[in-house]
Amino acid sequence: MPTPSAPPDAVEDRAVKRRTVLLDIAFLRLWTGATASGLATWALPFVLGLAVLDRTLTATDLGLLLAARTVGFLTAVPMAGVLADRHSRRGVVLWAGLAAGAAAPVLAAGLDRSVLLMATAAAVAGAGQGACRPAYQALTAEVVDADRRHQANAAMTLAVRATTLVGPSLAALLAAFLSTGALLVGIGLLWLVAACVPGRGARPGTANGAYPRSAGTDRASFLTEFTEGVREARRHPWFLAGLGALTAVIATGYSATGVALPMVSRDEYGTEVVLAGAMTAYTAGALAGALLIARWRPRSPGRAALTGLAAYGFAPLSLVFPVHPAVVMAAYAVAGIGIELFNVPWFTAAQREVAPDKLARVSSLDFLLSYGLAPVGLAVIAPAIDAFGARAVLAGCAVVCFAAPAAAALVPSTRTFSHPPAGTANAPRGAGPSA
């Protein structure tokens, strides 16, 4: 008896799901825009650092500009989360990119003229960068179907790591031919690409990407709508546990990298080679991790992701005792691999599990806590080293990096990054087939 064939529509649907996301024009547009925004975000502090080298800026001015950018970033992230859920995610990406792009030539105009003007422009640039983050995260869920989001998120993070690895050499090469002001204008052009290239996706749960309009003229306040996003986050114990672990690792492990690694490289090894080698190894490891997770589908994705996050503890641990520089570089390579083993399943799970109309707000909460508390760690670690010594502080950072993900793994739903756990009677809202 012949086996009944599948309906043509079902066969076509399976063929589309098997096709690599890199052949999807809508995703390629989104990927190009996100890559441009990532490169522009990375390039700004590097180019401003070049201005310090050519004495156009002082080190104090640089600190002020970076602080202004951080304030703009942290202010815009929660607001953008609300706007991206209330209005078109594509529109938020457009206006955020245009704002950051417009700030770049203002920064160039203020060079060697007005630090106040540059600080204002840096705050606007930071706001544009912050607004893009949750909007791009939510837009990915609109552009890419659920079965290919894991691959899409891997491609996104791969692009970010590649630009981080290639960017310094490219910027140094361009600096030999272009002025700092011209490089800042170039950053503005990158933001124009980030703003204009991505297309609009279809918001899940609506027809043809239509955005629901309020039945009345009154809207809830920003605080009320952001609080709704917090309530949605609280519905997912795996998210709260994972976010707590991520925040702890970034506040301690990243701080050790940002402050202690340069000090150890200078004082213990007497050369900057260890610093440069460790950072290069970290980025190369992250590239390898992104390539690995693009194809690997662990049976327990949450536990594998938290194990990867805990691997960051090897970075500060390698600085506790005098070891060969190759050991430090290897530890940072392992940390880079681990962070991408966490990032891709983490983003994919949020896009799958969180209610679609609250995804941008939950994503903004993610960025606000994980990256927002990083400056606190950076500010605290240097005085802590002065008070307790580098070895004690670095050992403490390593313990936190190992312990926080382990504690998060005790929450049952973190095994699959879903709630309720897979196999129970009630499927999580918004859940689809695992990518």
C-alpha positions as CSV (number, residue, x, y, z in Angstrom):
1,M,0.0,0.0,0.0
2,P,1.6,3.3,-1.0
3,T,2.5,5.8,1.7
4,P,0.3,8.9,1.4
5,S,2.3,11.9,0.3
6,A,2.5,15.1,2.3
7,P,0.4,18.0,1.1
8,P,2.4,20.4,-1.2
9,D,2.1,23.2,1.3
10,A,3.6,21.1,4.1
11,V,6.5,20.0,1.8
12,E,7.2,23.6,0.9
13,D,7.1,24.6,4.5
14,R,9.6,22.0,5.5
15,A,11.9,23.0,2.7
16,V,11.8,26.6,3.8
17,K,12.7,25.6,7.4
18,R,15.6,23.5,6.2
19,R,17.0,26.3,4.1
20,T,19.8,28.2,5.8
21,V,18.8,31.5,7.2
22,L,21.7,33.1,5.4
23,L,19.8,32.7,2.1
24,D,16.9,34.7,3.5
25,I,17.0,38.3,2.1
26,A,15.0,39.7,5.0
27,F,17.4,38.3,7.5
28,L,20.4,39.4,5.5
29,R,19.1,42.9,5.6
30,L,18.6,42.6,9.4
31,W,22.0,41.0,9.8
32,T,23.7,43.8,7.8
33,G,22.0,46.5,9.9
34,A,22.9,44.8,13.2
35,T,26.5,44.3,12.1
36,A,26.8,47.9,11.1
37,S,25.4,49.0,14.5
38,G,27.7,46.6,16.3
39,L,30.7,47.9,14.4
40,A,29.7,51.6,15.1
41,T,29.1,50.9,18.8
42,W,32.6,49.3,19.1
43,A,34.3,51.9,17.0
44,L,33.3,55.0,18.9
45,P,35.4,54.5,22.1
46,F,38.3,53.3,19.9
47,V,38.3,56.3,17.7
48,L,37.9,58.6,20.7
49,G,41.0,56.9,22.1
50,L,42.9,57.7,19.0
51,A,42.0,61.4,19.6
52,V,43.7,61.1,23.0
53,L,46.8,59.7,21.3
54,D,47.0,62.7,18.9
55,R,46.3,65.0,21.9
56,T,43.0,66.3,20.4
57,L,41.4,65.0,23.6
58,T,42.7,64.6,27.1
59,A,42.2,61.4,29.1
60,T,39.8,63.2,31.4
61,D,37.8,64.3,28.4
62,L,37.7,60.8,27.1
63,G,36.3,59.5,30.5
64,L,33.7,62.2,30.4
65,L,32.5,61.3,26.9
66,L,32.4,57.6,27.7
67,A,30.4,58.3,30.9
68,A,28.0,60.5,28.9
69,R,27.6,57.7,26.4
70,T,26.8,55.2,29.1
71,V,24.2,57.5,30.7
72,G,22.5,57.9,27.3
73,F,22.6,54.1,26.8
74,L,21.1,53.3,30.2
75,T,18.4,56.0,29.8
76,A,17.3,54.8,26.4
77,V,17.2,51.0,26.9
78,P,14.0,50.9,29.0
79,M,12.3,53.6,27.0
80,A,13.1,51.8,23.7
81,G,11.8,48.5,25.1
82,V,8.4,50.2,25.7
83,L,8.4,52.0,22.4
84,A,9.3,48.8,20.5
85,D,6.4,46.9,22.0
86,R,4.0,49.8,21.6
87,H,4.9,50.8,18.1
88,S,6.9,49.3,15.1
89,R,10.2,47.7,16.0
90,R,11.4,48.7,12.6
91,G,10.5,52.3,13.4
92,V,12.5,52.2,16.6
93,V,15.5,50.9,14.8
94,L,15.2,53.6,12.2
95,W,15.0,56.5,14.6
96,A,17.6,55.1,17.0
97,G,20.1,54.7,14.1
98,L,19.4,58.1,12.8
99,A,19.9,59.7,16.2
100,A,23.2,57.9,16.7
101,G,24.2,58.8,13.1
102,A,23.4,62.4,13.6
103,A,25.5,62.6,16.8
104,A,28.7,61.4,15.0
105,P,29.4,64.5,12.9
106,V,28.5,66.7,16.0
107,L,31.2,64.8,17.9
108,A,33.6,65.6,15.0
109,A,32.7,69.2,15.0
110,G,33.3,69.5,18.8
111,L,36.9,68.0,18.6
112,D,39.4,70.5,20.1
113,R,36.5,73.0,20.4
114,S,33.8,72.1,22.9
115,V,33.9,69.2,25.3
116,L,30.3,70.1,26.4
117,L,29.1,69.8,22.8
118,M,30.9,66.4,22.4
119,A,29.5,65.1,25.7
120,T,25.9,66.0,24.6
121,A,26.5,64.3,21.3
122,A,28.0,61.3,23.1
123,A,24.9,61.0,25.2
124,V,22.7,61.0,22.1
125,A,24.9,58.4,20.4
126,G,24.7,56.2,23.5
127,A,20.9,56.6,23.5
128,G,20.8,55.5,19.9
129,Q,22.9,52.5,20.7
130,G,20.8,51.6,23.7
131,A,17.5,52.0,21.8
132,C,18.7,49.6,19.1
133,R,19.5,46.7,21.4
134,P,16.0,45.6,22.4
135,A,14.5,46.7,19.1
136,Y,16.9,44.5,17.1
137,Q,16.3,41.6,19.5
138,A,12.5,41.8,19.0
139,L,12.8,42.4,15.3
140,T,14.8,39.2,14.9
141,A,11.7,37.3,16.2
142,E,9.6,39.0,13.6
143,V,11.9,38.5,10.6
144,V,13.0,34.9,11.3
145,D,10.7,31.9,11.9
146,A,11.1,30.0,15.2
147,D,12.9,27.0,13.7
148,R,15.8,29.2,12.4
149,R,16.2,31.7,15.2
150,H,19.0,29.7,16.8
151,Q,21.0,29.8,13.5
152,A,20.1,33.5,13.1
153,N,21.3,34.5,16.6
154,A,24.5,32.5,16.0
155,A,25.0,34.5,12.7
156,M,24.4,37.7,14.5
157,T,26.9,37.1,17.3
158,L,29.4,35.7,14.8
159,A,29.3,39.1,13.0
160,V,29.8,41.0,16.2
161,R,32.9,38.9,17.1
162,A,34.3,39.2,13.7
163,T,34.1,43.0,13.7
164,T,35.7,43.1,17.1
165,L,38.6,41.0,15.9
166,V,39.1,42.8,12.6
167,G,38.0,46.3,13.7
168,P,41.2,47.4,15.5
169,S,43.4,46.7,12.6
170,L,41.0,48.3,10.1
171,A,40.6,51.4,12.3
172,A,44.4,51.7,12.8
173,L,44.9,51.4,9.0
174,L,42.3,54.0,8.3
175,A,43.7,56.3,10.9
176,A,47.0,56.5,8.9
177,F,45.1,58.2,6.0
178,L,42.1,59.9,7.7
179,S,41.7,62.3,10.6
180,T,39.8,61.5,13.7
181,G,37.0,63.7,12.6
182,A,36.7,61.8,9.3
183,L,36.6,58.5,11.2
184,L,33.8,59.9,13.4
185,V,31.8,60.8,10.3
186,G,32.4,57.3,9.1
187,I,30.8,56.0,12.3
188,G,27.8,58.1,11.4
189,L,27.6,56.5,8.0
190,L,27.6,53.0,9.7
191,W,24.6,54.1,11.8
192,L,22.8,55.2,8.6
193,V,23.2,51.6,7.3
194,A,22.0,50.3,10.7
195,A,19.0,52.5,10.5
196,C,17.9,52.2,6.9
197,V,18.9,48.7,5.6
198,P,16.7,46.4,7.9
199,G,13.2,45.7,6.7
200,R,10.0,45.3,8.6
201,G,9.0,41.9,9.8
202,A,5.6,40.5,10.7
203,R,4.9,40.7,14.4
204,P,3.9,37.3,15.8
205,G,0.2,37.1,16.6
206,T,-0.8,39.8,14.2
207,A,-1.8,39.8,10.6
208,N,0.7,41.0,8.0
209,G,2.8,42.7,10.7
210,A,0.0,45.1,11.7
211,Y,0.6,46.7,15.0
212,P,-2.3,46.8,17.4
213,R,-3.8,50.2,18.2
214,S,-5.2,51.2,21.5
215,A,-9.0,51.3,21.5
216,G,-9.0,54.5,23.5
217,T,-7.0,57.7,23.2
218,D,-5.3,57.2,26.6
219,R,-2.1,55.1,27.0
220,A,-0.6,53.7,30.1
221,S,2.5,55.5,31.3
222,F,6.0,54.4,30.3
223,L,6.6,53.2,33.9
224,T,3.3,51.1,33.8
225,E,4.2,49.5,30.5
226,F,7.8,48.8,31.6
227,T,6.4,47.2,34.8
228,E,4.3,44.9,32.6
229,G,7.5,43.8,31.0
230,V,9.0,43.1,34.4
231,R,5.9,41.1,35.3
232,E,6.3,39.1,32.1
233,A,10.0,38.4,33.0
234,R,8.9,37.2,36.4
235,R,6.7,34.6,34.7
236,H,9.8,32.8,33.6
237,P,12.0,31.6,36.5
238,W,14.7,30.4,34.1
239,F,15.0,34.0,32.8
240,L,15.3,35.5,36.2
241,A,17.9,32.9,37.2
242,G,19.9,33.2,34.0
243,L,19.8,37.0,34.1
244,G,21.1,37.0,37.7
245,A,23.9,34.8,36.8
246,L,24.8,36.8,33.7
247,T,24.7,40.1,35.6
248,A,27.0,38.6,38.3
249,V,29.5,37.3,35.7
250,I,29.6,40.6,33.8
251,A,30.0,42.7,36.9
252,T,32.9,40.6,38.2
253,G,34.5,38.8,35.3
254,Y,34.3,41.6,32.8
255,S,35.6,44.0,35.5
256,A,38.6,41.8,36.0
257,T,39.3,41.9,32.3
258,G,38.8,45.6,32.1
259,V,40.9,46.7,35.1
260,A,43.0,43.8,36.5
261,L,44.2,42.3,33.2
262,P,46.1,45.5,32.1
263,M,47.6,45.8,35.6
264,V,48.7,42.1,35.7
265,S,50.1,42.3,32.2
266,R,52.2,45.4,33.2
267,D,53.3,44.5,36.7
268,E,53.6,40.7,36.5
269,Y,54.8,40.2,33.0
270,G,56.3,43.6,32.2
271,T,54.8,43.7,28.7
272,E,51.5,44.6,27.0
273,V,51.7,41.4,24.9
274,V,49.8,39.4,27.5
275,L,47.0,42.0,27.5
276,A,46.8,42.0,23.7
277,G,47.1,38.2,23.4
278,A,44.4,37.5,26.0
279,M,41.9,39.9,24.4
280,T,42.7,38.4,20.9
281,A,42.3,34.9,22.3
282,Y,39.0,35.8,23.9
283,T,37.6,37.1,20.6
284,A,38.9,34.2,18.7
285,G,37.4,31.8,21.2
286,A,34.1,33.6,20.9
287,L,34.2,33.2,17.1
288,A,34.8,29.5,17.6
289,G,32.0,29.3,20.1
290,A,29.6,31.0,17.7
291,L,30.5,28.6,15.0
292,L,30.1,25.6,17.4
293,I,26.7,26.6,18.7
294,A,25.4,27.4,15.3
295,R,25.3,23.7,14.6
296,W,25.2,22.1,18.0
297,R,21.8,21.5,19.6
298,P,22.5,20.3,23.2
299,R,19.8,18.1,24.8
300,S,19.7,20.4,27.8
301,P,20.4,23.8,26.2
302,G,20.0,25.8,29.4
303,R,22.4,23.7,31.4
304,A,24.9,23.8,28.5
305,A,24.5,27.6,28.3
306,L,25.1,28.1,32.0
307,T,28.1,25.8,31.9
308,G,29.5,28.0,29.1
309,L,28.8,31.1,31.1
310,A,30.6,29.7,34.1
311,A,33.7,29.1,31.9
312,Y,34.3,32.9,32.1
313,G,35.6,32.2,35.6
314,F,38.8,30.8,34.1
315,A,39.7,34.3,32.9
316,P,40.1,35.9,36.4
317,L,41.4,32.6,37.8
318,S,44.3,32.6,35.3
319,L,45.4,35.9,36.8
320,V,45.5,34.8,40.4
321,F,48.9,33.0,40.3
322,P,52.0,33.5,38.2
323,V,51.6,31.3,35.1
324,H,53.0,31.2,31.6
325,P,51.3,33.8,29.4
326,A,50.0,31.0,27.2
327,V,47.9,29.8,30.1
328,V,46.3,33.2,30.4
329,M,45.6,33.3,26.7
330,A,44.1,29.8,26.8
331,A,41.9,30.7,29.7
332,Y,40.6,33.7,27.9
333,A,40.0,31.6,24.8
334,V,37.9,29.2,26.9
335,A,36.0,32.1,28.3
336,G,35.2,33.4,24.8
337,I,33.9,30.0,23.7
338,G,31.8,29.8,26.8
339,I,30.2,33.2,26.5
340,E,28.8,32.4,23.0
341,L,27.6,29.0,24.2
342,F,25.5,31.0,26.5
343,N,24.5,34.0,24.4
344,V,22.9,32.1,21.4
345,P,20.6,29.8,23.4
346,W,19.7,32.7,25.8
347,F,18.6,35.0,23.0
348,T,16.8,32.2,21.2
349,A,14.9,31.1,24.3
350,A,13.8,34.7,25.0
351,Q,12.4,35.0,21.5
352,R,10.6,31.7,21.8
353,E,9.3,31.8,25.4
354,V,8.4,35.5,26.1
355,A,5.1,36.8,25.0
356,P,5.6,38.5,21.6
357,D,4.0,41.8,22.6
358,K,6.4,42.1,25.6
359,L,9.6,40.8,24.1
360,A,11.3,44.2,23.6
361,R,10.6,45.2,27.2
362,V,11.9,41.9,28.6
363,S,15.0,42.3,26.3
364,S,15.5,45.8,27.6
365,L,15.5,44.5,31.1
366,D,18.1,42.0,30.1
367,F,20.4,44.7,28.7
368,L,19.7,47.2,31.5
369,L,20.8,44.8,34.3
370,S,23.5,42.8,32.6
371,Y,25.3,45.7,30.9
372,G,24.0,48.5,33.2
373,L,25.7,47.1,36.2
374,A,29.0,46.5,34.4
375,P,30.2,50.1,35.1
376,V,29.5,49.6,38.8
377,G,31.9,46.6,38.8
378,L,34.5,48.6,36.9
379,A,34.3,51.4,39.4
380,V,34.5,49.1,42.4
381,I,37.2,46.7,41.4
382,A,40.2,49.1,41.4
383,P,39.5,50.3,45.0
384,A,38.9,46.7,46.1
385,I,42.3,45.7,44.7
386,D,43.9,48.6,46.6
387,A,42.2,47.5,49.8
388,F,42.4,43.7,49.6
389,G,45.1,43.0,47.0
390,A,44.8,41.8,43.4
391,R,45.0,38.1,44.2
392,A,42.1,38.1,46.7
393,V,39.9,40.2,44.5
394,L,40.6,38.1,41.4
395,A,39.9,34.9,43.3
396,G,36.6,36.3,44.5
397,C,35.7,37.2,40.9
398,A,36.5,33.7,39.8
399,V,34.4,32.2,42.6
400,V,31.4,34.4,41.6
401,C,31.7,33.5,37.9
402,F,31.7,29.8,38.8
403,A,29.0,29.9,41.5
404,A,26.4,32.2,40.0
405,P,25.6,30.0,37.0
406,A,25.8,26.9,39.2
407,A,23.2,28.5,41.5
408,A,21.0,29.4,38.5
409,A,21.2,25.8,37.3
410,L,19.3,24.8,40.5
411,V,16.2,26.3,39.1
412,P,14.5,23.4,37.3
413,S,13.3,25.4,34.2
414,T,16.9,26.4,33.4
415,R,17.6,23.0,32.1
416,T,15.7,23.8,28.9
417,F,15.3,27.6,29.2
418,S,11.6,27.1,29.2
419,H,8.7,27.1,31.7
420,P,7.1,24.8,32.5
421,P,9.9,22.3,31.7
422,A,9.5,20.4,28.5
423,G,7.3,17.3,28.7
424,T,4.8,18.7,31.1
425,A,1.1,19.0,30.2
426,N,1.1,22.8,29.6
427,A,3.3,24.1,26.9
428,P,4.8,27.6,27.6
429,R,3.1,30.5,26.0
430,G,4.7,31.5,22.7
431,A,6.8,28.3,22.5
432,G,7.5,26.7,19.2
433,P,9.6,23.8,18.0
434,S,13.1,23.9,19.3
435,A,15.4,25.5,16.7
